[in-house]
């Protein structure tokens, strides 16, 4: 009985396997092919319609010419406002290129084009980026009494561009200070939620207790805001009054406030790393231009 059933199963299996070979697959394939054929004209129409809609917007996006630049970036490079604000001016019709008002977003400016912004002809500056190892007794603030000198004196003559310091430093704070005329970058590194890390070496008036070091490592609440500390440690081969701390804020006042919160007086703060930039081969009081790769790295930081 079992053999018969087995034979019958084999026969039925042969019959099923024989069907695809005996019947040509062309009809089935034809049916499958017919579906897309019916849809294709509709898709083609949709694509054509999309192309028709995109043509007006694509008109300014001509094949790129060497050294051409987007209009909003051209305006931002001149230093009058940011790209975002430039877009608003463009949309409102207050920007002309070669005497013709331009309202299209993404318009490309060619070398030799004359851009008029809100009644004034623009001459965009080249973006400059330089790094200073700030010494003591120089400040980023304007000193009305003239007691302390401004950091701008240290980079005077480096460039004709209107550069400014990124962030603030008081007279007692030393270390890395970035200068640029790139308003977008200045704004980015001034935001409280930006993600670049900075490393500070802090000198305090007495040894930092290990339990206080552990508390700081877990984060500190200042004025109701929780501050995340990436890393903190004693400086190797130095007294326990010398502390290294790594966090994202560029506000030196916050660094000082952390230690004052635990009743330590801060004697000195030295920024030894800023968003991946270091003091290597940069003596105190000296400056250097950033490399192209360093500029790219800074721009890629979110």
Buried (B, 14 or more C-beta within 10 A) or exposed (E): EEEEEEEEEEEEEEEEEEEEEEEEEEEEEEEEEEEEEEEEEEEEEEEEEEEEEEEEEEEBEEEEEEEBBBBBBBBBBBBBBBBEBBBEBBEEEBBBBEEEEBEBEEBBBBEEBEBBBEEEEBEBBEBBBBBBBBBBEBBBEEEEEEEBBBBBEBBEEBBEBEBBBBBBBBBBBBBBBBBBBBBBBBEBBEEEEBEBBBBBBBBBEEBBEEEBBEBBBEEBEEEEEEBEBEEBEBBEEEEBBBBBBBBBBBBBEBBBBBBEBBEBEBEBBBBBBBBEBEBEEBEEEEBEBBEEEBBEBBEEBE
